[in-house]
């Protein structure tokens, strides 16, 4: 089987087209019918709620916009019609077009889920396909070893440009359910009325806890249905293909950053983190409590009919001693029903655990649970007893589901990662060492090599750096408080609740040694007497410079004796996080993707040299400019040997609702990821291409990357670009949208600077204007440079390479969403004429990239192989155009009236923010 055939067979349903919308003509026709139905209802709602004249205006503007984009159209007609529009009417107009996209998106989600059911019959599901292949092609021992360690962990994050309120999403979910279950026009119409009367704009900025509640809703839905379903299918497919299910299988678990990510978010304090953990635990215990209730109803087995294990009898005796009040309450009813009786004790322990966490009380062994191990053990007693007494089929029902949920969710729902910027740790150590007065010069003046030597020695010692009875130095207190909190919650919730500490902007070995030393101060790392560690230390490589040195950095870490013992204490597993956003912002998509690919190769080789297993954590965003695109294809395009049974990847707030609102979509997304991880772990341990072929491709790809980076940096390095970007896009208005607890900008010093702007709003601004620069800029120059250097034949050959094919496909999709005709409205109206020359640079690179991509894909137009998707995007453009014109008009009004306060016109502000929401919905991503 060729490399391309291998990839296509597993990932065909996860193609770029399927990732972006429906792909079949039949489903597309049904989708269009539902969209027309909802659009008609929305028109009636607009007429009813705002008046017939507003509906007539909506239709007039839509018609003018459609004509403006056609042959011989008048592009200024829409501008003239909207010029001087009063802001109250602008609000209604923006709401009408925005809500069209909200309704269209939810209809598309529903039809994607229906299409997936028909495209993937049971015998062609991704898990079935990959297990079938593993059984036929792989060594059974190697497969069994991977199955024993397999764990996929999607990590859910908040997003500073996630534009949809939970209240709006709740109504839209009801619309999807109504469409799916054949609701009447009156029922659906009532929901459209409700949507119209629901405010899309948050009344205030959400707190971290608000964000946690939002993401917890999705994780609870997954934990209730999708996760146990998928783990059950995993176990069934493993058995069906002749393999053994591992004794404690955890192929899927959930992770989260909301409440743990403190890098750049001063609102995430130790107290907030604890509150968020309490919230997540409450949701997990709710899931487990419901399953135990079902088991109490179902497991009516009587000892008058069937015997039970001695293990269960002994457990009941211990239960009675620990919880006598439960025995006294239920023994009369369940004297001969030991399964129900034991489950009553289990239920009481879950309730006591919930109460203890809420009250922040002390764990009492036997009366409540500390972590999931004892809960799993209690369920395991029942499982073994049933299977030993002709009850195997009974055990395979709700009890098996409860065990799957327990292993996957723990008692915490999702494992919380902690993240902090590397400089914070050095600042804390500076305060500590300077107070000790041991160094010849202030800690802040030490070179990196000097810090490395100091901290390496310190880590291998055993003295406390901080004399706690004298108090913690003020400048170190916030960091030490975070480590103290992490130590405490592991003892209060269980060790698995939060055990990953991510160091962002990790640039050298001293950045990780600093964290290890500080963790030791909170009793989480001990390397000498009684060696142990309760925390994984994870460097995050974010810029192309850090990524290019990833191998040497890991070599330096694993060569340090103290740090190597820390990794050994954690099971010889080292997690590394790869950042897609900042590397793209700094060097462009081509260089970012190539350096991430090369970093994975380096990390794979260094970890193998030191006998350490590697877990890669991919910090991918929703948009292509931040690593987005079909996830299964991305895993398939990873370097051979870089996926080793475990993987983490972020699920950003902006796309969580699109991927996880409907159970079928959630199931399909996670199944593709799990199947792709297993496939890569077993069948992609060696290169699928000869060494000389890869060397040839590497040489050409490096040429493409360097030329692409040069072109990109010429654009972003232009002194006029910060003002051009701020003027041409609504990025300044983003901060007023109340979309996230984390500031969209780093603290600035007055003068506009791209360094002050985070990577996410950087992509957001370009996307709103339809320039979408981060998703394609530089690739055209890179490809042209390679052709000019005589590599044209090799480029054509490289289309067979999964990495290159995936890059081309994602850029092709981004180009299809780019519209420089619309972008020109923003530039000509909002940008100072002296700076508009930058737009000509963007035009030239766009034309170059389009020409080069089409030369490689072989089609006359973008998405030539996906006519249904191309048609879908064309229809969306017809409704997006009015919103873009309206946004330009409103931005112009706002800035002419006085900029930041918009002339104190709340309707103007509201209308503008509604266009931002609407365009985000129409483009199906923000940043």
TIFI-587056 format. One record per residue (C-alpha): residue in three letters; x, y negated, z. Coordinates in steps of 0.25 Angstrom, whole numbers, padded with zeros to 4 digits, always signed. Layout:
residues N
ALAXYZ;...
This chain:
residues 927
UNK+0000+0000+0000;UNK+0006-0014-0004;UNK+0007-0025+0007;UNK-0004-0033+0000;UNK-0013-0021-0001;UNK-0011-0017+0014;UNK-0014-0032+0018;UNK-0026-0033+0009;UNK-0033-0020+0013;UNK-0033-0024+0028;UNK-0035-0039+0026;UNK-0044-0040+0014;UNK-0056-0044+0022;UNK-0047-0054+0030;UNK-0044-0061+0017;UNK-0043-0076+0016;UNK-0057-0077+0010;UNK-0063-0068+0021;UNK-0056-0076+0031;UNK-0062-0089+0026;UNK-0076-0085+0022;UNK-0085-0074+0015;UNK-0079-0068+0003;UNK-0090-0060-0004;UNK-0100-0066-0013;UNK-0112-0059-0006;UNK-0109-0065+0007;UNK-0105-0078+0002;UNK-0119-0079-0005;UNK-0126-0075+0009;UNK-0117-0086+0016;UNK-0121-0097+0006;UNK-0135-0093+0008;UNK-0134-0094+0023;UNK-0126-0108+0022;UNK-0137-0113+0013;UNK-0147-0109+0023;UNK-0140-0116+0035;UNK-0137-0128+0026;UNK-0152-0129+0023;UNK-0155-0128+0038;UNK-0144-0139+0041;UNK-0150-0148+0031;UNK-0164-0147+0037;UNK-0158-0149+0051;UNK-0151-0162+0046;UNK-0164-0167+0040;UNK-0172-0164+0053;UNK-0161-0169+0063;UNK-0155-0181+0055;UNK-0165-0184+0044;UNK-0168-0181+0029;UNK-0159-0193+0025;UNK-0147-0187+0032;UNK-0149-0174+0025;UNK-0150-0181+0012;UNK-0137-0188+0015;UNK-0130-0175+0018;UNK-0134-0169+0005;UNK-0130-0182-0003;UNK-0116-0181+0004;UNK-0115-0167+0001;UNK-0119-0168-0014;UNK-0109-0180-0016;UNK-0098-0172-0009;UNK-0100-0160-0018;UNK-0100-0169-0030;UNK-0087-0176-0025;UNK-0080-0163-0025;UNK-0084-0159-0039;UNK-0079-0162-0053;UNK-0081-0177-0056;UNK-0087-0180-0042;UNK-0086-0193-0035;UNK-0077-0191-0023;UNK-0081-0205-0018;UNK-0096-0202-0018;UNK-0096-0196-0004;UNK-0087-0207+0001;UNK-0096-0218-0004;UNK-0108-0211+0002;UNK-0102-0209+0016;UNK-0095-0223+0016;UNK-0101-0231+0027;UNK-0110-0220+0032;UNK-0115-0223+0046;UNK-0109-0214+0057;UNK-0122-0208+0062;UNK-0125-0203+0048;UNK-0111-0198+0047;UNK-0113-0189+0059;UNK-0125-0182+0054;UNK-0118-0180+0040;UNK-0106-0174+0047;UNK-0114-0165+0055;UNK-0122-0160+0043;UNK-0110-0156+0035;UNK-0103-0151+0048;UNK-0114-0142+0052;UNK-0115-0136+0038;UNK-0101-0131+0039;UNK-0104-0125+0053;UNK-0116-0118+0048;UNK-0109-0113+0035;UNK-0097-0108+0044;UNK-0106-0100+0053;UNK-0113-0094+0041;UNK-0100-0090+0035;UNK-0095-0084+0048;UNK-0108-0075+0048;UNK-0106-0071+0033;UNK-0091-0068+0035;UNK-0095-0059+0046;UNK-0106-0052+0037;UNK-0096-0051+0026;UNK-0085-0044+0035;UNK-0095-0034+0039;UNK-0098-0030+0025;UNK-0083-0031+0020;UNK-0078-0023+0031;UNK-0085-0010+0033;UNK-0081-0001+0045;UNK-0071+0007+0037;UNK-0064-0006+0032;UNK-0063-0014+0044;UNK-0049-0019+0047;UNK-0047-0010+0059;UNK-0051+0002+0052;UNK-0042-0001+0040;UNK-0030-0004+0048;UNK-0031+0009+0057;UNK-0034+0017+0044;UNK-0021+0012+0038;UNK-0013+0014+0051;UNK-0018+0028+0052;UNK-0014+0031+0037;UNK-0001+0023+0037;UNK+0006+0021+0050;UNK+0013+0030+0061;UNK+0002+0034+0071;UNK+0012+0031+0083;UNK+0015+0017+0078;UNK+0000+0014+0076;UNK-0003+0020+0090;UNK+0008+0011+0096;UNK+0002-0002+0090;UNK-0012+0002+0094;UNK-0008+0003+0108;UNK-0002-0011+0108;UNK-0012-0018+0098;UNK-0017-0031+0103;UNK-0023-0042+0095;UNK-0026-0055+0103;UNK-0033-0067+0096;UNK-0030-0079+0105;UNK-0042-0090+0105;UNK-0038-0104+0106;UNK-0044-0118+0107;UNK-0042-0127+0095;UNK-0041-0142+0095;UNK-0049-0143+0082;UNK-0060-0133+0085;UNK-0072-0141+0080;UNK-0084-0133+0084;UNK-0091-0134+0097;UNK-0096-0122+0104;UNK-0110-0127+0104;UNK-0110-0128+0089;UNK-0103-0114+0087;UNK-0114-0108+0096;UNK-0125-0113+0087;UNK-0118-0109+0075;UNK-0116-0095+0081;UNK-0131-0094+0082;UNK-0133-0098+0067;UNK-0124-0087+0063;UNK-0132-0077+0072;UNK-0145-0083+0066;UNK-0140-0081+0051;UNK-0135-0067+0055;UNK-0148-0062+0061;UNK-0157-0068+0051;UNK-0162-0080+0059;UNK-0174-0088+0053;UNK-0172-0102+0047;UNK-0179-0108+0059;UNK-0169-0101+0068;UNK-0157-0105+0060;UNK-0162-0119+0058;UNK-0164-0121+0073;UNK-0149-0118+0075;UNK-0145-0128+0064;UNK-0153-0138+0071;UNK-0146-0134+0084;UNK-0133-0136+0077;UNK-0137-0149+0072;UNK-0140-0154+0086;UNK-0127-0148+0093;UNK-0116-0158+0094;UNK-0104-0153+0086;UNK-0094-0163+0093;UNK-0090-0160+0107;UNK-0094-0170+0117;UNK-0081-0170+0124;UNK-0067-0163+0123;UNK-0068-0148+0127;UNK-0060-0143+0139;UNK-0051-0131+0139;UNK-0062-0124+0146;UNK-0072-0128+0135;UNK-0063-0122+0125;UNK-0061-0109+0133;UNK-0076-0107+0134;UNK-0077-0109+0119;UNK-0066-0099+0115;UNK-0071-0090+0127;UNK-0085-0089+0119;UNK-0078-0083+0107;UNK-0069-0073+0115;UNK-0081-0068+0124;UNK-0088-0065+0111;UNK-0076-0058+0106;UNK-0074-0050+0119;UNK-0089-0046+0120;UNK-0090-0041+0106;UNK-0079-0042+0096;UNK-0067-0037+0104;UNK-0072-0025+0110;UNK-0079-0021+0096;UNK-0066-0023+0089;UNK-0057-0015+0100;UNK-0068-0004+0099;UNK-0066-0003+0084;UNK-0051-0003+0085;UNK-0052+0009+0095;UNK-0061+0016+0085;UNK-0052+0014+0073;UNK-0040+0018+0081;UNK-0047+0031+0085;UNK-0053+0033+0071;UNK-0039+0033+0064;UNK-0033+0043+0074;UNK-0026+0033+0083;UNK-0027+0033+0098;UNK-0034+0021+0105;UNK-0023+0015+0115;UNK-0027+0017+0130;UNK-0028+0002+0133;UNK-0031-0004+0119;UNK-0031-0019+0118;UNK-0031-0022+0103;UNK-0038-0035+0105;UNK-0038-0045+0115;UNK-0041-0060+0116;UNK-0032-0072+0119;UNK-0035-0087+0121;UNK-0028-0100+0123;UNK-0039-0108+0127;UNK-0035-0112+0142;UNK-0021-0107+0140;UNK-0015-0116+0129;UNK-0010-0128+0137;UNK+0000-0133+0126;UNK-0004-0147+0123;UNK-0017-0146+0131;UNK-0016-0152+0144;UNK-0030-0148+0147;UNK-0026-0133+0149;UNK-0022-0133+0164;UNK-0020-0121+0173;UNK-0033-0123+0179;UNK-0040-0124+0165;UNK-0033-0111+0161;UNK-0038-0104+0173;UNK-0052-0109+0170;UNK-0052-0104+0156;UNK-0047-0090+0161;UNK-0059-0089+0170;UNK-0068-0093+0159;UNK-0062-0082+0150;UNK-0062-0071+0161;UNK-0077-0075+0164;UNK-0080-0072+0149;UNK-0072-0058+0149;UNK-0079-0054+0162;UNK-0092-0057+0156;UNK-0089-0048+0144;UNK-0084-0036+0153;UNK-0096-0038+0163;UNK-0106-0037+0152;UNK-0099-0024+0147;UNK-0099-0018+0161;UNK-0114-0021+0163;UNK-0116-0013+0150;UNK-0108-0002+0155;UNK-0116-0002+0168;UNK-0129+0000+0160;UNK-0123+0010+0150;UNK-0115+0020+0159;UNK-0126+0027+0166;UNK-0118+0040+0167;UNK-0122+0048+0180;UNK-0114+0058+0188;UNK-0126+0066+0188;UNK-0124+0069+0174;UNK-0109+0067+0171;UNK-0097+0067+0179;UNK-0087+0055+0180;UNK-0072+0054+0182;UNK-0065+0055+0195;UNK-0058+0042+0191;UNK-0072+0035+0191;UNK-0076+0041+0204;UNK-0063+0036+0211;UNK-0065+0022+0204;UNK-0079+0021+0210;UNK-0073+0024+0224;UNK-0063+0013+0222;UNK-0074+0004+0217;UNK-0083+0006+0229;UNK-0071+0002+0238;UNK-0068-0010+0231;UNK-0083-0015+0228;UNK-0092-0008+0239;UNK-0103-0018+0236;UNK-0104-0013+0221;UNK-0105+0001+0226;UNK-0116-0002+0236;UNK-0124-0009+0226;UNK-0123+0001+0215;UNK-0121+0015+0221;UNK-0136+0018+0223;UNK-0138+0015+0208;UNK-0126+0021+0202;UNK-0122+0032+0212;UNK-0121+0042+0200;UNK-0117+0032+0189;UNK-0102+0030+0192;UNK-0100+0022+0179;UNK-0111+0012+0182;UNK-0105+0011+0197;UNK-0091+0009+0192;UNK-0096-0001+0182;UNK-0103-0009+0193;UNK-0090-0010+0200;UNK-0083-0015+0187;UNK-0094-0025+0185;UNK-0092-0030+0200;UNK-0077-0032+0197;UNK-0080-0040+0185;UNK-0089-0049+0192;UNK-0079-0050+0204;UNK-0068-0054+0194;UNK-0077-0064+0187;UNK-0080-0070+0201;UNK-0066-0070+0206;UNK-0060-0077+0193;UNK-0071-0088+0194;UNK-0068-0090+0209;UNK-0053-0088+0207;UNK-0053-0078+0218;UNK-0044-0066+0221;UNK-0044-0053+0214;UNK-0048-0041+0223;UNK-0044-0028+0217;UNK-0056-0019+0215;UNK-0066-0030+0216;UNK-0062-0038+0204;UNK-0053-0036+0192;UNK-0040-0043+0190;UNK-0037-0042+0175;UNK-0043-0031+0166;UNK-0035-0019+0170;UNK-0044-0014+0181;UNK-0057-0017+0173;UNK-0052-0009+0162;UNK-0048+0002+0172;UNK-0062+0002+0178;UNK-0068+0004+0164;UNK-0058+0015+0161;UNK-0062+0023+0172;UNK-0076+0024+0166;UNK-0071+0026+0152;UNK-0062+0038+0157;UNK-0074+0044+0165;UNK-0083+0043+0153;UNK-0074+0049+0143;UNK-0070+0061+0153;UNK-0085+0064+0155;UNK-0091+0065+0141;UNK-0093+0050+0140;UNK-0084+0046+0129;UNK-0094+0040+0120;UNK-0100+0032+0132;UNK-0086+0027+0135;UNK-0085+0022+0121;UNK-0096+0013+0122;UNK-0098+0001+0131;UNK-0086+0005+0140;UNK-0076+0006+0129;UNK-0081-0008+0125;UNK-0079-0013+0139;UNK-0065-0007+0139;UNK-0062-0014+0126;UNK-0067-0027+0131;UNK-0059-0026+0144;UNK-0046-0023+0137;UNK-0047-0034+0127;UNK-0053-0045+0135;UNK-0048-0042+0149;UNK-0055-0050+0160;UNK-0050-0063+0153;UNK-0056-0062+0139;UNK-0044-0068+0133;UNK-0029-0068+0137;UNK-0026-0083+0139;UNK-0012-0088+0133;UNK-0005-0100+0140;UNK+0002-0109+0130;UNK+0011-0121+0134;UNK+0021-0130+0127;UNK+0036-0126+0129;UNK+0040-0140+0133;UNK+0031-0139+0145;UNK+0039-0127+0151;UNK+0052-0135+0149;UNK+0046-0147+0156;UNK+0042-0139+0168;UNK+0055-0132+0169;UNK+0062-0146+0168;UNK+0054-0151+0180;UNK+0058-0138+0188;UNK+0073-0138+0185;UNK+0074-0152+0186;UNK+0068-0151+0200;UNK+0078-0140+0204;UNK+0090-0149+0199;UNK+0098-0137+0195;UNK+0101-0141+0180;UNK+0112-0151+0176;UNK+0102-0159+0168;UNK+0087-0160+0167;UNK+0080-0147+0161;UNK+0074-0156+0150;UNK+0088-0159+0145;UNK+0093-0144+0143;UNK+0095-0139+0129;UNK+0086-0127+0125;UNK+0099-0118+0127;UNK+0101-0123+0141;UNK+0086-0121+0144;UNK+0087-0107+0139;UNK+0099-0104+0147;UNK+0093-0110+0160;UNK+0079-0103+0158;UNK+0085-0090+0154;UNK+0093-0089+0167;UNK+0081-0094+0175;UNK+0072-0084+0170;UNK+0081-0072+0174;UNK+0082-0078+0188;UNK+0072-0076+0199;UNK+0071-0090+0206;UNK+0059-0098+0206;UNK+0062-0111+0199;UNK+0050-0118+0206;UNK+0050-0120+0221;UNK+0035-0119+0222;UNK+0035-0124+0237;UNK+0041-0137+0232;UNK+0031-0138+0221;UNK+0032-0137+0206;UNK+0038-0149+0199;UNK+0027-0158+0194;UNK+0032-0157+0179;UNK+0032-0142+0180;UNK+0018-0140+0187;UNK+0009-0139+0175;UNK+0017-0128+0169;UNK+0020-0120+0182;UNK+0005-0121+0185;UNK+0002-0115+0171;UNK+0011-0103+0175;UNK+0005-0102+0189;UNK-0009-0102+0183;UNK-0005-0091+0173;UNK+0001-0082+0184;UNK-0012-0084+0193;UNK-0022-0081+0182;UNK-0015-0068+0179;UNK-0017-0064+0193;UNK-0031-0069+0194;UNK-0036-0064+0180;UNK-0027-0053+0177;UNK-0013-0053+0170;UNK-0019-0053+0156;UNK-0027-0066+0157;UNK-0015-0075+0153;UNK-0001-0069+0150;UNK+0004-0077+0138;UNK+0011-0090+0139;UNK+0014-0097+0125;UNK+0025-0107+0124;UNK+0022-0116+0113;UNK+0033-0123+0105;UNK+0043-0113+0110;UNK+0056-0117+0103;UNK+0066-0109+0110;UNK+0069-0098+0121;UNK+0069-0108+0132;UNK+0055-0111+0130;UNK+0051-0097+0133;UNK+0061-0096+0145;UNK+0055-0108+0151;UNK+0041-0102+0151;UNK+0047-0089+0157;UNK+0054-0096+0168;UNK+0041-0104+0172;UNK+0032-0092+0171;UNK+0042-0085+0181;UNK+0039-0097+0191;UNK+0025-0092+0191;UNK+0028-0078+0193;UNK+0025-0073+0179;UNK+0039-0069+0175;UNK+0048-0061+0183;UNK+0061-0055+0177;UNK+0069-0050+0188;UNK+0063-0044+0200;UNK+0050-0036+0196;UNK+0050-0041+0182;UNK+0037-0045+0176;UNK+0030-0055+0168;UNK+0015-0059+0166;UNK+0016-0068+0155;UNK+0020-0067+0140;UNK+0029-0079+0135;UNK+0026-0083+0121;UNK+0033-0093+0112;UNK+0025-0100+0102;UNK+0033-0104+0090;UNK+0025-0115+0083;UNK+0034-0123+0073;UNK+0041-0118+0061;UNK+0055-0120+0068;UNK+0051-0112+0080;UNK+0045-0101+0071;UNK+0058-0101+0062;UNK+0066-0098+0075;UNK+0056-0088+0081;UNK+0065-0076+0080;UNK+0077-0083+0087;UNK+0068-0088+0098;UNK+0063-0075+0101;UNK+0077-0069+0100;UNK+0081-0079+0111;UNK+0070-0076+0120;UNK+0071-0061+0119;UNK+0086-0062+0121;UNK+0084-0070+0134;UNK+0085-0059+0145;UNK+0075-0065+0154;UNK+0065-0068+0143;UNK+0067-0053+0138;UNK+0063-0048+0152;UNK+0051-0057+0151;UNK+0047-0050+0138;UNK+0050-0036+0144;UNK+0041-0039+0155;UNK+0030-0042+0145;UNK+0031-0029+0139;UNK+0042-0033+0128;UNK+0031-0041+0121;UNK+0034-0055+0116;UNK+0023-0064+0110;UNK+0026-0075+0101;UNK+0016-0085+0096;UNK+0018-0091+0082;UNK+0012-0105+0079;UNK+0006-0108+0066;UNK+0000-0122+0068;UNK+0013-0130+0072;UNK+0022-0123+0062;UNK+0012-0126+0051;UNK+0011-0141+0055;UNK+0026-0142+0056;UNK+0030-0135+0043;UNK+0018-0132+0035;UNK+0010-0119+0032;UNK+0021-0112+0023;UNK+0032-0114+0033;UNK+0024-0111+0045;UNK+0018-0098+0040;UNK+0032-0093+0035;UNK+0039-0097+0048;UNK+0028-0089+0056;UNK+0030-0077+0047;UNK+0045-0078+0048;UNK+0044-0080+0064;UNK+0036-0067+0065;UNK+0047-0059+0058;UNK+0058-0065+0067;UNK+0050-0062+0080;UNK+0047-0048+0075;UNK+0062-0045+0073;UNK+0067-0052+0086;UNK+0056-0045+0095;UNK+0060-0031+0089;UNK+0074-0034+0091;UNK+0071-0036+0106;UNK+0062-0024+0108;UNK+0050-0034+0110;UNK+0036-0033+0104;UNK+0031-0046+0098;UNK+0017-0051+0099;UNK+0014-0063+0089;UNK+0004-0073+0092;UNK+0000-0081+0080;UNK-0005-0095+0083;UNK-0014-0096+0071;UNK-0024-0107+0068;UNK-0037-0107+0060;UNK-0032-0115+0048;UNK-0022-0110+0039;UNK-0013-0121+0043;UNK-0012-0115+0057;UNK-0010-0100+0053;UNK-0025-0097+0050;UNK-0030-0088+0039;UNK-0034-0073+0039;UNK-0028-0067+0051;UNK-0027-0053+0046;UNK-0019-0058+0034;UNK-0010-0066+0043;UNK-0007-0053+0051;UNK-0004-0045+0039;UNK+0005-0056+0034;UNK+0014-0056+0046;UNK+0028-0051+0045;UNK+0030-0036+0047;UNK+0032-0031+0061;UNK+0027-0044+0067;UNK+0014-0039+0072;UNK+0016-0028+0083;UNK+0002-0024+0088;UNK-0001-0037+0095;UNK-0005-0050+0090;UNK-0011-0063+0095;UNK-0016-0075+0086;UNK-0024-0087+0089;UNK-0038-0089+0086;UNK-0040-0104+0085;UNK-0052-0111+0090;UNK-0056-0117+0077;UNK-0058-0103+0070;UNK-0063-0095+0082;UNK-0077-0098+0079;UNK-0076-0094+0064;UNK-0069-0081+0068;UNK-0076-0077+0080;UNK-0090-0083+0081;UNK-0096-0070+0074;UNK-0093-0056+0079;UNK-0090-0050+0066;UNK-0080-0061+0062;UNK-0073-0060+0075;UNK-0072-0045+0074;UNK-0067-0046+0060;UNK-0057-0056+0063;UNK-0051-0048+0075;UNK-0052-0035+0068;UNK-0043-0040+0056;UNK-0033-0046+0066;UNK-0032-0033+0074;UNK-0032-0024+0061;UNK-0021-0033+0055;UNK-0013-0033+0068;UNK-0013-0017+0068;UNK-0010-0017+0054;UNK+0002-0026+0055;UNK+0007-0019+0067;UNK+0008-0005+0061;UNK+0009-0007+0046;UNK+0017-0019+0045;UNK+0029-0016+0054;UNK+0038-0016+0041;UNK+0038-0025+0029;UNK+0029-0022+0018;UNK+0039-0028+0008;UNK+0053-0025+0005;UNK+0064-0033+0012;UNK+0069-0039-0001;UNK+0054-0043-0004;UNK+0052-0050+0009;UNK+0066-0057+0008;UNK+0062-0063-0005;UNK+0048-0067+0000;UNK+0055-0073+0012;UNK+0064-0081+0004;UNK+0053-0087-0005;UNK+0044-0090+0007;UNK+0055-0097+0014;UNK+0057-0106+0002;UNK+0041-0108+0002;UNK+0041-0111+0017;UNK+0053-0121+0017;UNK+0048-0129+0005;UNK+0034-0129+0011;UNK+0039-0134+0024;UNK+0047-0145+0017;UNK+0034-0150+0009;UNK+0026-0149+0022;UNK+0036-0157+0031;UNK+0037-0167+0020;UNK+0022-0170+0022;UNK+0021-0169+0037;UNK+0034-0177+0039;UNK+0030-0189+0031;UNK+0029-0200+0041;UNK+0016-0204+0035;UNK+0009-0191+0037;UNK+0005-0193+0052;UNK-0003-0205+0048;UNK-0008-0199+0035;UNK-0013-0187+0043;UNK-0020-0195+0054;UNK-0027-0204+0044;UNK-0031-0193+0034;UNK-0037-0183+0044;UNK-0046-0184+0056;UNK-0036-0178+0065;UNK-0037-0190+0075;UNK-0052-0188+0076;UNK-0049-0174+0080;UNK-0046-0178+0094;UNK-0060-0183+0096;UNK-0067-0171+0091;UNK-0067-0164+0105;UNK-0062-0151+0100;UNK-0052-0146+0110;UNK-0046-0148+0123;UNK-0032-0148+0117;UNK-0027-0162+0111;UNK-0026-0161+0096;UNK-0013-0170+0097;UNK-0001-0169+0106;UNK+0002-0181+0114;UNK+0007-0192+0104;UNK+0015-0204+0105;UNK+0006-0214+0096;UNK+0012-0212+0082;UNK+0005-0202+0074;UNK+0013-0189+0073;UNK+0011-0175+0068;UNK+0019-0169+0079;UNK+0008-0175+0089;UNK-0003-0167+0081;UNK-0006-0153+0084;UNK-0006-0143+0073;UNK-0021-0140+0074;UNK-0026-0154+0072;UNK-0015-0156+0061;UNK-0022-0145+0053;UNK-0036-0150+0057;UNK-0033-0164+0051;UNK-0028-0159+0038;UNK-0040-0149+0037;UNK-0050-0160+0039;UNK-0045-0167+0027;UNK-0044-0155+0018;UNK-0029-0157+0016;UNK-0027-0145+0025;UNK-0012-0148+0024;UNK-0007-0138+0034;UNK-0013-0126+0027;UNK-0005-0127+0014;UNK+0004-0139+0013;UNK+0018-0135+0009;UNK+0015-0121+0003;UNK+0015-0127-0011;UNK+0028-0133-0010;UNK+0034-0121-0004;UNK+0028-0112-0015;UNK+0033-0121-0026;UNK+0047-0122-0020;UNK+0048-0107-0021;UNK+0043-0106-0035;UNK+0053-0117-0039;UNK+0064-0109-0033;UNK+0060-0097-0042;UNK+0052-0089-0032;UNK+0039-0089-0040;UNK+0039-0074-0042;UNK+0042-0071-0028;UNK+0030-0080-0023;UNK+0021-0072-0032;UNK+0027-0060-0026;UNK+0025-0065-0012;UNK+0010-0065-0013;UNK+0011-0050-0009;UNK+0017-0055+0004;UNK+0006-0055+0015;UNK+0013-0068+0021;UNK+0013-0076+0009;UNK-0001-0071+0004;UNK-0007-0075+0017;UNK+0000-0089+0017;UNK-0005-0091+0002;UNK-0019-0087+0006;UNK-0020-0096+0018;UNK-0015-0108+0010;UNK-0024-0105-0002;UNK-0036-0105+0008;UNK-0031-0119+0014;UNK-0029-0125+0000;UNK-0044-0121-0003;UNK-0048-0129+0009;UNK-0039-0141+0005;UNK-0046-0152-0003;UNK-0037-0164-0006;UNK-0049-0171-0013;UNK-0056-0172+0000;UNK-0043-0175+0007;UNK-0041-0187-0002;UNK-0053-0193+0004;UNK-0046-0193+0018;UNK-0033-0198+0013;UNK-0039-0209+0003;UNK-0048-0215+0014;UNK-0041-0213+0027;UNK-0026-0213+0024;UNK-0017-0226+0022;UNK-0014-0227+0007;UNK+0001-0228+0011;UNK+0000-0214+0017;UNK-0009-0207+0006;UNK+0003-0203-0002;UNK+0004-0191+0008;UNK-0008-0186+0002;UNK-0002-0185-0011;UNK+0009-0176-0005;UNK-0002-0167+0000;UNK-0009-0167-0014;UNK+0004-0163-0020;UNK+0007-0151-0011;UNK-0008-0147-0011;UNK-0007-0146-0027;UNK+0007-0138-0026;UNK+0001-0129-0015;UNK-0011-0126-0023;UNK-0003-0123-0036;UNK+0006-0114-0029;UNK-0004-0106-0021;UNK-0013-0104-0034;UNK+0000-0099-0041;UNK+0001-0088-0031;UNK-0013-0084-0029;UNK-0015-0084-0044;UNK-0029-0090-0043;UNK-0034-0103-0051;UNK-0040-0109-0038;UNK-0038-0107-0023;UNK-0046-0095-0018;UNK-0048-0089-0032;UNK-0049-0075-0025;UNK-0060-0080-0016;UNK-0071-0086-0024;UNK-0081-0085-0013;UNK-0072-0092-0003;UNK-0069-0103-0013;UNK-0083-0105-0015;UNK-0086-0106+0000;UNK-0075-0117+0001;UNK-0081-0125-0010;UNK-0095-0125-0004;UNK-0088-0129+0010;UNK-0081-0141+0002;UNK-0094-0146-0002;UNK-0099-0148+0012;UNK-0085-0152+0017;UNK-0083-0164+0008;UNK-0094-0173+0014;UNK-0088-0171+0028;UNK-0074-0175+0023;UNK-0080-0187+0016;UNK-0087-0191+0029;UNK-0075-0188+0038;UNK-0067-0197+0029;UNK-0077-0208+0030;UNK-0079-0207+0045;UNK-0064-0207+0047;UNK-0062-0219+0039;UNK-0074-0226+0047;UNK-0068-0222+0060;UNK-0054-0227+0057;UNK-0059-0240+0051;UNK-0067-0242+0064;UNK-0055-0241+0073;UNK-0050-0227+0073;UNK-0050-0220+0086;UNK-0063-0224+0092;UNK-0070-0224+0078;UNK-0076-0238+0081;UNK-0084-0232+0093;UNK-0093-0225+0084;UNK-0097-0211+0090;UNK-0105-0207+0077;UNK-0092-0210+0068;UNK-0084-0201+0078;UNK-0094-0190+0078;UNK-0096-0190+0063;UNK-0081-0189+0061;UNK-0080-0178+0071;UNK-0091-0170+0064;UNK-0084-0171+0051;UNK-0072-0165+0057;UNK-0081-0154+0063;UNK-0087-0152+0049;UNK-0075-0151+0041;UNK-0068-0141+0051;UNK-0081-0133+0049;UNK-0081-0134+0034;UNK-0066-0130+0033;UNK-0068-0119+0043;UNK-0056-0124+0051;UNK-0050-0136+0058;UNK-0036-0134+0061;
